[in-house]
Amino acid sequence: MSTADGSGKTRGPADGDRVLTIGDLSVEIRRGERVVRPVSGVNLVLNRGETLGVVGETGSGKSMTGLAVMGMLPAGGRVSGGSIDLGGEELVGLSAARYRAIRGNDVAMVFQDSMTALNPTRRIGDQVAEPVRLHHGLSKRAARGRAEEMLALVGLPRPAERLDDHPHQLSGGMRQRVMIAMALVCQPRVVIADEPTTALDVTIQAEILDLLDDLKSRLGMSMILITHDMGVIARHADRVGVMYGGRVAETGPTSTLFTRTRHRYTHALLSSIPSLTHDRGEELYSIPGAPPDLTAAQPGCPFAPRCEAATGRCREETPALTPDADGHAYACWHPAEGRAVRARARFDTPPPIAPPPIAPPPIAPPPIGSAPIGSAPRLRVVDLRREYPAGGGGPFGGRRTVKAVSGVSFDVAAGETFGLVGESGCGKSSLGRMLVALDRPTSGEVIFDGEPVTRMSPRALGQRRTQLQMMFQDSSASLDPRMRIGTILREPMAIQGVGNGAQRTARVRELLGDVGLPANVLERYPYELSGGQRQRVGLARALALDPKVLVADEPVSALDVSIRSQVLNLMRRVQIERGLSSVVISHDLAVVRYLADRVGVMYLGKLVETGTTEEVYGAAAHPYTAGLLAAVPEADPRTRGRENGARVHGELPSPVDPPSGCRFRTRCALATDLCAATEPPLRPVTGTHQVACHHPLRGEDSPA
């Protein structure tokens, strides 16, 4: 295990065990007259055969440290100090030619976004084969064979067929496997995995990370795993380096760091994580303030402005990494004690909402306006289906159809939050767009306050849109980059003719207060705001017309854990104070557990399990739900290996040609001939709990 001396430099047990040594590394990036210093005096050691997890918020310097090792700093960037030693060779100051010989051969990188990292115009086989042709001089034919071998090694189905595919023809999990194959094709000594699973579902994330662990052991490599997910670190890293403000705040063995957290920032990060056992009556802890501005060197501890324990010394003197025991070191003047546990504020929650009866039968919708508001569920979804044509089929092959949503029914009461969980491609977002009438169903009904939205005329629908609003996943794409924030927030009111100019401005200022944004953002453009601020603007815009139903599609998936907790607390508070009916769509089960009163689990266009949050999470009855829960990485290294084989494996089948019978049977260990012959309907388990499975799990079989 590594230790740290008084100077803050990390030392390994023996020089022969070191593969990579980063010493006092500093990086600066010049943008005209502006200089950003994303890395300042970083010391890290990677030993043979281990996984070093590097964790921290966006802007902490994690990725920039990895790019410095790869010699791939952005334009205007340079290493301004320190050293990078790779197996006895100093990388700082190497010639471009020598770095090209090392990059991809001795040290390789798995990038975060496979869609932008892969060349969309080149075939998969050519991209995987390129490194081995450049570094090992293989012929085109031999390199293609090596590429096929690597694609098989990373578990890509039918690797020989995939060689001639383009990136857009593969799913997100498949593309990430291609990225791993490219990084490993030359069997490098060090692999840097930069947020390799951020955009992936929990099931695919677990498979990719397990694959990296397995390949690291089989090929004798060492790995730096860069992430902001503390659960991923707890499950997969041997040692951890926590970064903040371009510096290493704390480092040590994973088990020690999680159980004897010392730095106040690490303590705050662990306290911010929503878990599957979190009390919904309590707010999530959120770190106050924002990460530091790295354009100018600041005296003292970089975390001091956000730290509850900061003193004058913290603001004036920069603490060095102080050795503790068992390789544990931290840079904090007032270290925390023990595991991260914080008192949390409680919400003033209203009385619980009575859930609807089991399996409401499809009903003939009443004539528009015939049902008084409040006499029925706020939102009723009846046998909703959405199919759309897919490419291919040929002139004689018939039309191919994507079955995105296939007969989904559920109710949402006034003031209730219904959570939809499932993998990407299961139909969650398609369903969400139909709920707010952004997309028309092929068949079925969406009934809002007794009125069938799907039958409304365009004019009537335009009026009803004020009551049905959506919060989108990608705040950057959903906010017009040419409009200032004030104009964006006034626009819905202007379109609907709500109020005059002065009233709209007053309403906008009220909304900013509701979502915790300062008034000075009104004159800014979206690109001038952080991700968390943009997501708050998205929520404010959705609330501008005082809707009765809010559909939130992956509202926090792209945010850091600390910013995520702020947005989740805000959404929870808005739900309670406004009595909103909400549908929260996410593949993050902990997020849905925190926000939702009831949960629906979707698989390949169908609901396979529904019930209250306590029923579904406490005793999952469907093997798919149990697999999703088992794949959630908990921020506790003591839970490693407890999934007991319950996790879901393999890729989601194509919605163009879903399996007959039970759609989950191709990935289910319990499947029988009955599962292939007939499709199971939703049936009662207990209370309001329903499951669509021929072989439901008993309570003792479900992950608690």
Secondary structure per residue as TSV (DSSP state, phi and psi in degrees):
chain	resnum	aa	ss	phi	psi
A	1	M	-	360.0	151.9
A	2	S	-	-88.5	154.7
A	3	T	E	-127.8	179.6
A	4	A	E	-135.9	139.8
A	5	D	-	-93.7	-179.1
A	6	G	T	-64.2	-22.4
A	7	S	T	-79.0	-7.2
A	8	G	S	92.8	-2.4
A	9	K	-	-82.7	135.3
A	10	T	E	-85.2	138.1
A	11	R	E	-122.6	140.1
A	12	G	-	-88.8	170.2
A	13	P	S	-66.6	-30.7
A	14	A	-	-158.7	143.2
A	15	D	G	-57.3	-33.2
A	16	G	G	-66.1	-19.3
A	17	D	G	-86.2	-13.3
A	18	R	E	-78.7	134.3
A	19	V	E	-106.4	-40.3
A	20	L	E	-139.0	130.6
A	21	T	E	-126.7	119.1
A	22	I	E	-106.2	118.0
A	23	G	E	-121.4	119.1
A	24	D	E	48.7	40.6
A	25	L	E	-73.8	131.2
A	26	S	E	-131.1	141.6
A	27	V	E	-131.2	140.5
A	28	E	E	-131.9	147.4
A	29	I	E	-125.5	123.1
A	30	R	E	-99.2	126.5
A	31	R	E	-123.4	87.8
A	32	G	T	66.3	-122.2
A	33	E	T	-85.5	-8.1
A	34	R	E	-95.0	133.1
A	35	V	E	-121.0	122.7
A	36	V	E	-103.0	136.5
A	37	R	E	-116.5	81.6
A	38	P	E	-74.2	-18.9
A	39	V	E	-133.0	128.7
A	40	S	E	-138.4	101.3
A	41	G	E	66.5	44.8
A	42	V	E	-82.9	132.7
A	43	N	E	-123.4	118.5
A	44	L	E	-143.0	147.4
A	45	V	E	-127.1	133.6
A	46	L	E	-114.2	121.4
A	47	N	E	-96.3	163.1
A	48	R	T	-60.5	128.6
A	49	G	T	79.0	3.0
A	50	E	-	-105.0	165.5
A	51	T	E	-111.4	119.4
A	52	L	E	-100.3	116.2
A	53	G	E	-87.7	131.1
A	54	V	E	-116.7	119.1
A	55	V	E	-129.7	153.4
A	56	G	-	159.8	170.4
A	57	E	-	-69.8	165.8
A	58	T	T	-58.3	133.0
A	59	G	T	91.5	2.8
A	60	S	S	-80.8	-13.3
A	61	G	S	104.9	5.5
A	62	K	H	-61.3	-59.3
A	63	S	H	-65.7	-36.2
A	64	M	H	-66.1	-32.6
A	65	T	H	-64.6	-44.3
A	66	G	H	-63.2	-41.1
A	67	L	H	-67.1	-32.8
A	68	A	H	-64.6	-39.7
A	69	V	H	-63.7	-38.2
A	70	M	H	-79.1	-9.5
A	71	G	T	68.0	35.9
A	72	M	-	-125.8	37.5
A	73	L	-	-63.5	149.3
A	74	P	-	-67.3	169.5
A	75	A	T	-55.1	133.3
A	76	G	T	87.6	-4.1
A	77	G	E	-94.9	148.2
A	78	R	E	-155.5	154.6
A	79	V	E	-78.1	115.4
A	80	S	E	-94.6	-5.7
A	81	G	E	-178.5	158.6
A	82	G	E	92.5	-171.7
A	83	S	E	-139.8	156.5
A	84	I	E	-132.0	108.9
A	85	D	E	-105.8	116.6
A	86	L	E	-109.7	101.4
A	87	G	T	56.2	36.9
A	88	G	T	94.5	-4.8
A	89	E	E	-108.7	126.2
A	90	E	E	-77.1	124.3
A	91	L	-	-89.8	-27.7
A	92	V	T	-67.7	124.5
A	93	G	T	91.3	2.9
A	94	L	-	-65.5	152.2
A	95	S	-	-69.1	156.9
A	96	A	H	-60.3	-37.7
A	97	A	H	-65.7	-42.9
A	98	R	H	-67.6	-38.4
A	99	Y	H	-64.4	-37.6
A	100	R	H	-64.3	-32.2
A	101	A	H	-71.1	-29.0
A	102	I	H	-86.3	-42.3
A	103	R	B	-65.3	121.9
A	104	G	T	92.4	-21.0
A	105	N	T	-103.2	-50.2
A	106	D	T	-99.7	-33.8
A	107	V	E	-137.3	131.9
A	108	A	E	-133.7	164.5
A	109	M	E	-131.8	136.9
A	110	V	E	-102.8	115.3
A	111	F	-	-85.8	162.8
A	112	Q	S	-69.1	-50.0
A	113	D	-	-105.0	100.5
A	114	S	H	-65.6	-28.2
A	115	M	H	-70.0	-32.7
A	116	T	H	-90.6	-24.3
A	117	A	H	-78.5	-28.5
A	118	L	S	-87.9	143.8
A	119	N	-	-77.1	116.4
A	120	P	T	-68.6	-16.0
A	121	T	T	-94.2	-8.2
A	122	R	S	-110.8	150.7
A	123	R	-	-74.0	154.8
A	124	I	H	-58.8	-45.0
A	125	G	H	-60.2	-40.9
A	126	D	H	-65.5	-37.6
A	127	Q	H	-71.9	-37.9
A	128	V	H	-71.9	-34.4
A	129	A	H	-77.1	-23.0
A	130	E	H	-56.0	-47.5
A	131	P	H	-60.4	-40.0
A	132	V	H	-73.9	-27.0
A	133	R	H	-71.1	-41.7
A	134	L	H	-69.9	-43.7
A	135	H	H	-89.9	-32.1
A	136	H	H	-111.8	-3.0
A	137	G	-	68.0	26.1
A	138	L	-	-70.3	151.3
A	139	S	-	-68.8	166.1
A	140	K	H	-60.2	-40.5
A	141	R	H	-69.1	-43.6
A	142	A	H	-66.5	-38.5
A	143	A	H	-67.0	-36.3
A	144	R	H	-65.0	-40.4
A	145	G	H	-63.2	-39.3
A	146	R	H	-66.0	-38.2
A	147	A	H	-63.1	-43.1
A	148	E	H	-62.3	-40.9
A	149	E	H	-61.1	-42.5
A	150	M	H	-70.0	-38.5
A	151	L	H	-64.2	-35.3
A	152	A	H	-68.2	-38.8
A	153	L	H	-63.1	-36.3
A	154	V	T	-87.8	7.4
A	155	G	T	80.8	25.0
A	156	L	-	-77.6	126.3
A	157	P	S	-62.6	140.4
A	158	R	S	47.4	62.2
A	159	P	H	-58.9	-35.8
A	160	A	H	-62.8	-35.8
A	161	E	H	-74.0	-30.5
A	162	R	H	-75.2	-17.1
A	163	L	T	-57.8	-33.3
A	164	D	T	-99.5	6.6
A	165	D	-	-79.4	160.8
A	166	H	-	-102.7	159.2
A	167	P	G	-53.9	-37.4
A	168	H	G	-67.7	-14.4
A	169	Q	G	-85.1	-3.5
A	170	L	S	-109.6	154.9
A	171	S	-	-74.9	170.5
A	172	G	H	-59.7	-42.0
A	173	G	H	-65.8	-38.2
A	174	M	H	-66.3	-42.3
A	175	R	H	-62.7	-37.7
A	176	Q	H	-67.5	-33.8
A	177	R	H	-66.4	-36.0
A	178	V	H	-63.7	-42.5
A	179	M	H	-59.4	-41.0
A	180	I	H	-66.4	-41.3
A	181	A	H	-60.6	-42.0
A	182	M	H	-62.0	-41.2
A	183	A	H	-69.6	-31.3
A	184	L	H	-100.0	-4.2
A	185	V	T	-61.3	-28.2
A	186	C	T	-97.6	7.3
A	187	Q	-	50.7	63.2
A	188	P	-	-69.2	162.0
A	189	R	S	-75.4	-33.6
A	190	V	E	-128.8	132.3
A	191	V	E	-118.3	129.5
A	192	I	E	-106.6	114.0
A	193	A	E	-103.3	106.0
A	194	D	E	-97.0	103.5
A	195	E	S	46.1	56.0
A	196	P	T	-71.5	-10.8
A	197	T	T	-131.5	14.5
A	198	T	T	-57.7	-42.3
A	199	A	T	-91.6	8.2
A	200	L	S	-102.0	156.8
A	201	D	-	-63.8	161.3
A	202	V	H	-62.1	-34.5
A	203	T	H	-71.4	-44.8
A	204	I	H	-69.3	-36.9
A	205	Q	H	-57.1	-46.4
A	206	A	H	-62.7	-40.9
A	207	E	H	-65.4	-42.7
A	208	I	H	-64.3	-44.1
A	209	L	H	-68.9	-38.7
A	210	D	H	-63.5	-38.2
A	211	L	H	-62.2	-44.9
A	212	L	H	-61.9	-41.4
A	213	D	H	-60.1	-46.0
A	214	D	H	-64.9	-46.4
A	215	L	H	-66.8	-36.0
A	216	K	H	-59.2	-43.7
A	217	S	H	-69.9	-43.7
A	218	R	H	-69.0	-35.0
A	219	L	H	-98.4	0.6
A	220	G	T	68.0	39.0
A	221	M	-	-102.0	168.9
A	222	S	E	-115.2	152.8
A	223	M	E	-138.1	138.5
A	224	I	E	-104.9	117.9
A	225	L	E	-105.3	107.4
A	226	I	E	-96.1	126.8
A	227	T	E	-161.7	163.8
A	228	H	S	-108.0	6.2
A	229	D	-	-96.5	107.9
A	230	M	H	-67.4	-27.0
A	231	G	H	-65.9	-40.1
A	232	V	H	-62.6	-42.5
A	233	I	H	-61.8	-45.2
A	234	A	H	-61.0	-34.5
A	235	R	H	-86.4	-26.1
A	236	H	H	-124.1	-14.8
A	237	A	-	-96.1	143.4
A	238	D	S	-83.6	-41.9
A	239	R	E	-131.5	161.3
A	240	V	E	-131.4	140.7
A	241	G	E	-121.5	117.9
A	242	V	E	-95.3	123.0
A	243	M	E	-110.3	143.6
A	244	Y	E	-150.4	131.5
A	245	G	T	58.9	32.7
A	246	G	T	82.7	5.4
A	247	R	E	-124.4	161.1
A	248	V	E	-84.7	117.9
A	249	A	E	-89.3	-35.0
A	250	E	E	-157.3	144.6
A	251	T	E	-149.7	150.2
A	252	G	E	163.9	178.1
A	253	P	E	-58.3	145.0
A	254	T	H	-56.6	-48.7
A	255	S	H	-61.2	-38.8
A	256	T	H	-69.7	-44.7
A	257	L	H	-65.2	-37.3
A	258	F	H	-77.3	-30.5
A	259	T	H	-95.3	-23.9
A	260	R	S	-128.7	61.7
A	261	T	-	-64.4	132.4
A	262	R	-	-114.9	-44.8
A	263	H	S	-75.4	140.5
A	264	R	H	-63.7	-30.0
A	265	Y	H	-70.4	-45.3
A	266	T	H	-59.3	-43.3
A	267	H	H	-57.7	-44.2
A	268	A	H	-68.5	-39.6
A	269	L	H	-59.2	-47.8
A	270	L	H	-65.3	-32.3
A	271	S	H	-73.9	-19.4
A	272	S	T	-85.0	-8.8
A	273	I	-	-81.8	124.2
A	274	P	-	-71.1	137.1
A	275	S	-	-121.0	169.4
A	276	L	T	-73.0	-8.6
A	277	T	T	-114.7	10.5
A	278	H	-	-66.9	138.3
A	279	D	-	-72.4	116.9
A	280	R	T	-66.3	-15.1
A	281	G	T	-79.6	-8.3
A	282	E	B	-107.8	142.2
A	283	E	-	-68.7	151.0
A	284	L	-	-72.9	144.2
A	285	Y	-	-70.3	136.0
A	286	S	-	-128.4	139.0
A	287	I	-	-74.4	123.8
A	288	P	-	-68.6	157.7
A	289	G	S	75.6	-162.3
A	290	A	-	-135.7	159.3
A	291	P	-	-56.2	156.4
A	292	P	-	-71.0	156.6
A	293	D	-	-78.7	121.1
A	294	L	T	-97.0	16.4
A	295	T	T	-82.3	-16.0
A	296	A	S	-139.5	142.3
A	297	A	-	-67.7	128.0
A	298	Q	-	-109.9	137.2
A	299	P	S	-71.4	158.9
A	300	G	S	80.9	-169.9
A	301	C	-	-73.0	128.3
A	302	P	T	-62.7	-21.6
A	303	F	T	-88.1	-6.3
A	304	A	G	-54.1	-42.9
A	305	P	G	-62.8	-17.5
A	306	R	G	-112.2	2.2
A	307	C	-	-96.8	131.0
A	308	E	T	-70.3	-22.6
A	309	A	T	-100.2	5.6
A	310	A	-	-64.9	142.7
A	311	T	-	-124.5	-177.8
A	312	G	H	-59.4	-36.2
A	313	R	H	-62.9	-38.9
A	314	C	H	-62.9	-32.3
A	315	R	H	-84.1	-13.2
A	316	E	H	-112.0	-34.0
A	317	E	S	-115.8	133.8
A	318	T	-	-86.1	119.2
A	319	P	-	-74.4	142.1
A	320	A	-	-90.4	160.5
A	321	L	-	-61.4	120.2
A	322	T	E	-105.3	125.7
A	323	P	E	-70.2	139.1
A	324	D	-	-109.0	-117.3
A	325	A	S	-129.7	156.9
A	326	D	T	55.9	39.2
A	327	G	T	79.0	11.3
A	328	H	-	-91.5	129.1
A	329	A	E	-140.4	148.9
A	330	Y	E	-149.4	154.4
A	331	A	-	-117.3	83.1
A	332	C	-	-152.8	132.0
A	333	W	S	-76.6	-25.8
A	334	H	S	-130.9	71.0
A	335	P	-	-62.5	149.0
A	336	A	-	-77.1	169.5
A	337	E	-	-120.4	126.6
A	338	G	S	74.6	-164.0
A	339	R	S	-72.6	148.4
A	340	A	-	-71.4	107.1
A	341	V	-	-136.8	122.6
A	342	R	-	-126.3	145.8
A	343	A	-	-70.4	138.1
A	344	R	-	-121.5	145.2
A	345	A	-	-67.7	151.8
A	346	R	B	-105.4	147.2
A	347	F	-	-78.7	150.3
A	348	D	-	-86.4	88.4
A	349	T	-	-85.0	141.9
A	350	P	-	-74.1	169.7
A	351	P	-	-56.7	147.2
A	352	P	-	-61.5	146.7
A	353	I	-	-84.8	131.9
A	354	A	-	-67.5	124.3
A	355	P	-	-69.3	157.2
A	356	P	-	-70.6	163.8
A	357	P	-	-64.2	160.2
A	358	I	S	-64.1	137.9
A	359	A	S	46.0	68.1
A	360	P	-	-61.0	129.0
A	361	P	-	-70.1	150.1
A	362	P	-	-55.8	137.3
A	363	I	-	-122.1	154.4
A	364	A	-	-76.8	120.6
A	365	P	-	-63.1	142.1
A	366	P	-	-73.0	162.9
A	367	P	-	-59.2	150.0
A	368	I	T	-57.3	129.1
A	369	G	T	84.3	-0.6
A	370	S	-	-81.5	-24.2
A	371	A	S	-101.5	125.1
A	372	P	-	-66.8	145.2
A	373	I	T	-62.9	134.8
A	374	G	T	99.2	-13.0
A	375	S	S	-83.9	-7.8
A	376	A	S	-144.0	171.7
A	377	P	-	-54.4	147.5
A	378	R	S	-59.7	-42.3
A	379	L	E	-133.0	128.8
A	380	R	E	-126.4	127.0
A	381	V	E	-110.2	122.2
A	382	V	E	-123.5	109.8
A	383	D	E	47.6	48.8
A	384	L	E	-77.1	133.9
A	385	R	E	-135.1	143.5
A	386	R	E	-141.2	118.0
A	387	E	E	-127.1	144.1
A	388	Y	E	-145.0	152.7
A	389	P	E	-68.1	143.7
A	390	A	E	-111.1	163.2
A	391	G	S	-70.9	168.4
A	392	G	-	88.8	-166.0
A	393	G	-	97.3	-34.9
A	394	G	T	73.6	171.7
A	395	P	T	-67.5	-22.8
A	396	F	T	-116.5	2.5
A	397	G	S	-91.8	-2.0
A	398	G	-	77.7	165.7
A	399	R	-	-78.8	131.9
A	400	R	E	-92.8	140.3
A	401	T	E	-126.9	131.9
A	402	V	E	-86.5	120.7
A	403	K	E	-95.8	82.8
A	404	A	E	-71.8	-44.2
A	405	V	E	-132.1	129.9
A	406	S	E	-130.3	82.3
A	407	G	E	76.1	54.5
A	408	V	E	-97.7	133.7
A	409	S	E	-135.8	134.5
A	410	F	E	-167.3	164.4
A	411	D	E	-119.2	151.7
A	412	V	E	-129.5	120.8
A	413	A	-	-79.7	165.8
A	414	A	T	-62.1	129.6
A	415	G	T	80.3	2.5
A	416	E	-	-97.7	150.7
A	417	T	E	-114.7	124.4
A	418	F	E	-108.9	125.3
A	419	G	E	-100.0	135.7
A	420	L	E	-113.2	121.2
A	421	V	E	-123.4	157.3
A	422	G	-	155.9	170.4
A	423	E	-	-73.7	163.2
A	424	S	T	-61.7	135.7
A	425	G	T	94.7	0.3
A	426	C	S	-86.4	-9.1
A	427	G	S	106.8	5.9
A	428	K	H	-61.2	-52.2
A	429	S	H	-67.8	-36.9
A	430	S	H	-60.7	-41.5
A	431	L	H	-63.8	-44.5
A	432	G	H	-60.0	-39.9
A	433	R	H	-66.3	-33.4
A	434	M	H	-72.0	-31.9
A	435	L	H	-62.8	-34.1
A	436	V	T	-102.8	14.7
A	437	A	T	63.5	28.1
A	438	L	S	-82.1	-14.0
A	439	D	S	-143.1	145.6
A	440	R	-	-94.4	135.1
A	441	P	-	-73.5	154.9
A	442	T	S	-69.0	-39.3
A	443	S	E	-157.7	169.8
A	444	G	E	95.3	177.4
A	445	E	E	-132.4	145.2
A	446	V	E	-114.8	115.4
A	447	I	E	-112.5	120.7
A	448	F	E	-115.5	118.1
A	449	D	T	49.9	43.4
A	450	G	T	84.0	-3.4
A	451	E	E	-110.1	128.7
A	452	P	E	-74.1	104.7
A	453	V	G	-60.4	-35.0
A	454	T	G	-69.3	-14.3
A	455	R	G	-103.4	-1.8
A	456	M	-	-71.2	149.9
A	457	S	-	-70.7	159.6
A	458	P	H	-54.7	-37.6
A	459	R	H	-68.2	-46.0
A	460	A	H	-64.6	-38.3
A	461	L	H	-65.0	-39.4
A	462	G	H	-59.6	-37.2
A	463	Q	H	-71.7	-37.5
A	464	R	H	-72.9	-21.0
A	465	R	G	-60.7	-22.6
A	466	T	G	-61.9	-26.1
A	467	Q	G	-96.6	-8.8
A	468	L	E	-123.8	108.4
A	469	Q	E	-126.5	157.8
A	470	M	E	-128.5	139.1
A	471	M	E	-108.0	116.2
A	472	F	-	-87.3	159.5
A	473	Q	S	-67.6	-49.6
A	474	D	-	-97.8	99.4
A	475	S	H	-67.1	-28.8
A	476	S	H	-66.4	-40.2
A	477	A	H	-80.4	-26.8
A	478	S	H	-88.4	-11.4
A	479	L	S	-104.1	129.7
A	480	D	-	-65.2	117.7
A	481	P	T	-67.7	-14.2
A	482	R	T	-91.4	-6.0
A	483	M	S	-110.1	143.3
A	484	R	-	-74.0	158.7
A	485	I	H	-59.3	-40.5
A	486	G	H	-59.4	-42.3
A	487	T	H	-66.3	-40.1
A	488	I	H	-59.8	-41.6
A	489	L	H	-76.9	-29.1
A	490	R	H	-79.3	-23.0
A	491	E	H	-56.4	-47.6
A	492	P	H	-59.0	-38.3
A	493	M	H	-69.1	-37.1
A	494	A	H	-66.2	-42.5
A	495	I	H	-62.4	-40.7
A	496	Q	H	-87.3	-2.1
A	497	G	T	69.2	33.7
A	498	V	-	-90.9	116.7
A	499	G	S	70.3	174.5
A	500	N	-	-98.9	-176.1
A	501	G	H	-58.2	-44.4
A	502	A	H	-66.2	-40.2
A	503	Q	H	-67.0	-38.2
A	504	R	H	-65.8	-41.7
A	505	T	H	-63.1	-41.3
A	506	A	H	-63.7	-40.1
A	507	R	H	-65.3	-39.5
A	508	V	H	-62.6	-43.2
A	509	R	H	-65.7	-35.0
A	510	E	H	-64.8	-42.0
A	511	L	H	-63.5	-41.1
A	512	L	H	-59.6	-40.6
A	513	G	H	-65.0	-38.0
A	514	D	H	-63.1	-36.5
A	515	V	T	-100.9	7.4
A	516	G	T	73.8	38.1
A	517	L	-	-114.9	143.4
A	518	P	-	-72.6	157.4
A	519	A	G	-66.0	-22.9
A	520	N	G	-71.4	-7.1
A	521	V	G	-75.3	-14.6
A	522	L	G	-59.7	-32.8
A	523	E	G	-94.4	3.5
A	524	R	S	-92.2	162.0
A	525	Y	-	-96.7	158.7
A	526	P	G	-53.6	-37.9
A	527	Y	G	-67.6	-15.6
A	528	E	G	-85.1	-2.0
A	529	L	S	-107.3	156.6
A	530	S	-	-75.4	169.8
A	531	G	H	-60.0	-42.7
A	532	G	H	-64.9	-38.5
A	533	Q	H	-66.4	-41.2
A	534	R	H	-63.0	-38.0
A	535	Q	H	-68.1	-32.6
A	536	R	H	-66.9	-38.8
A	537	V	H	-62.6	-41.7
A	538	G	H	-60.0	-39.8
A	539	L	H	-68.0	-41.9
A	540	A	H	-61.0	-42.0
A	541	R	H	-64.3	-39.4
A	542	A	H	-66.0	-28.5
A	543	L	H	-91.2	-5.1
A	544	A	T	-57.2	-35.8
A	545	L	T	-99.2	15.1
A	546	D	-	53.7	61.2
A	547	P	-	-71.8	165.0
A	548	K	S	-98.9	-22.7
A	549	V	E	-128.8	130.4
A	550	L	E	-121.8	125.0
A	551	V	E	-105.1	118.1
A	552	A	E	-110.7	112.6
A	553	D	E	-99.3	106.9
A	554	E	S	46.5	60.0
A	555	P	T	-70.5	-18.1
A	556	V	T	-131.3	14.0
A	557	S	T	-65.0	-26.7
A	558	A	T	-98.9	10.7
A	559	L	S	-105.4	152.5
A	560	D	-	-63.5	160.7
A	561	V	H	-61.8	-37.9
A	562	S	H	-70.1	-42.8
A	563	I	H	-69.8	-35.6
A	564	R	H	-58.8	-43.8
A	565	S	H	-64.0	-36.7
A	566	Q	H	-63.0	-46.7
A	567	V	H	-67.7	-39.4
A	568	L	H	-65.3	-42.4
A	569	N	H	-60.8	-41.0
A	570	L	H	-62.4	-47.0
A	571	M	H	-63.0	-40.7
A	572	R	H	-64.2	-41.4
A	573	R	H	-65.8	-41.5
A	574	V	H	-63.4	-40.8
A	575	Q	H	-57.0	-46.1
A	576	I	H	-71.5	-46.3
A	577	E	H	-71.0	-34.5
A	578	R	H	-97.4	-10.0
A	579	G	T	64.4	32.5
A	580	L	-	-67.6	144.6
A	581	S	E	-90.3	129.1
A	582	S	E	-130.7	147.9
A	583	V	E	-121.2	115.5
A	584	V	E	-105.4	121.0
A	585	I	E	-106.0	126.8
A	586	S	E	-163.5	153.9
A	587	H	S	-98.7	1.4
A	588	D	-	-92.9	106.6
A	589	L	H	-67.6	-29.7
A	590	A	H	-69.0	-36.5
A	591	V	H	-63.5	-46.8
A	592	V	H	-65.8	-38.0
A	593	R	H	-59.4	-36.7
A	594	Y	H	-76.1	-38.2
A	595	L	H	-93.9	-28.8
A	596	A	-	-98.1	144.7
A	597	D	S	-84.3	-40.1
A	598	R	E	-129.2	159.4
A	599	V	E	-132.3	140.1
A	600	G	E	-121.9	127.2
A	601	V	E	-99.0	121.3
A	602	M	E	-104.4	141.4
A	603	Y	E	-140.9	118.2
A	604	L	T	50.3	48.3
A	605	G	T	90.2	-2.1
A	606	K	E	-127.8	151.8
A	607	L	E	-81.7	124.9
A	608	V	E	-107.9	-13.6
A	609	E	E	-160.1	137.9
A	610	T	E	-140.7	158.3
A	611	G	E	161.7	179.7
A	612	T	E	-66.5	161.0
A	613	T	H	-56.8	-42.1
A	614	E	H	-65.3	-39.0
A	615	E	H	-66.7	-47.7
A	616	V	H	-72.5	-44.3
A	617	Y	H	-78.4	-28.2
A	618	G	H	-80.7	-30.4
A	619	A	S	-152.3	71.0
A	620	A	-	-57.7	131.2
A	621	A	-	-100.4	-23.6
A	622	H	S	-94.7	136.7
A	623	P	H	-57.6	-30.3
A	624	Y	H	-67.5	-45.1
A	625	T	H	-61.1	-44.1
A	626	A	H	-61.0	-38.0
A	627	G	H	-66.7	-39.7
A	628	L	H	-61.6	-44.9
A	629	L	H	-65.5	-37.7
A	630	A	H	-68.4	-24.8
A	631	A	H	-84.4	-10.9
A	632	V	S	-68.0	120.0
A	633	P	-	-77.9	114.7
A	634	E	-	-83.1	146.3
A	635	A	S	-81.1	57.3
A	636	D	-	-154.4	108.9
A	637	P	G	-62.4	-15.2
A	638	R	G	-72.0	-12.9
A	639	T	G	-92.2	2.8
A	640	R	T	-57.4	134.8
A	641	G	T	78.4	12.2
A	642	R	T	-93.6	5.5
A	643	E	T	-73.3	-16.5
A	644	N	T	53.3	36.5
A	645	G	T	73.7	7.9
A	646	A	-	-79.4	-13.8
A	647	R	S	-64.3	151.7
A	648	V	-	-83.4	133.9
A	649	H	-	-120.2	157.1
A	650	G	S	88.4	170.8
A	651	E	-	-87.3	150.7
A	652	L	-	-63.7	129.5
A	653	P	-	-60.6	161.8
A	654	S	-	-71.4	133.7
A	655	P	T	-71.4	-6.6
A	656	V	T	-70.7	-37.4
A	657	D	S	-138.8	70.7
A	658	P	-	-66.4	152.9
A	659	P	-	-60.4	149.1
A	660	S	S	-74.0	162.5
A	661	G	S	69.5	-137.1
A	662	C	S	-72.2	125.0
A	663	R	T	-70.6	-19.4
A	664	F	T	-88.1	-5.5
A	665	R	G	-61.6	-28.3
A	666	T	G	-71.6	-13.0
A	667	R	G	-120.3	8.4
A	668	C	-	-105.3	129.2
A	669	A	T	-72.9	-16.5
A	670	L	T	-97.1	0.9
A	671	A	-	-62.1	141.7
A	672	T	-	-130.1	-177.8
A	673	D	H	-60.6	-33.0
A	674	L	H	-61.4	-37.6
A	675	C	H	-65.3	-33.6
A	676	A	H	-78.3	-25.1
A	677	A	H	-85.7	-39.7
A	678	T	-	-134.4	149.5
A	679	E	-	-90.7	123.8
A	680	P	-	-75.3	136.3
A	681	P	-	-83.8	166.9
A	682	L	-	-68.6	124.4
A	683	R	E	-129.4	152.1
A	684	P	E	-64.7	142.9
A	685	V	E	-105.6	-62.3
A	686	T	E	-164.4	148.0
A	687	G	T	59.2	-125.7
A	688	T	T	-100.5	10.5
A	689	H	E	-77.8	127.9
A	690	Q	E	-129.9	149.9
A	691	V	E	-144.5	143.6
A	692	A	-	-108.5	85.3
A	693	C	-	-157.9	136.1
A	694	H	S	-74.6	-22.3
A	695	H	S	-132.0	65.8
A	696	P	-	-64.0	151.6
A	697	L	-	-75.4	147.0
A	698	R	-	-81.9	165.1
A	699	G	G	-55.0	-40.3
A	700	E	G	-73.2	-14.4
A	701	D	G	-87.0	-11.8
A	702	S	S	-92.5	143.3
A	703	P	-	-68.1	128.3
A	704	A	-	-74.3	360.0
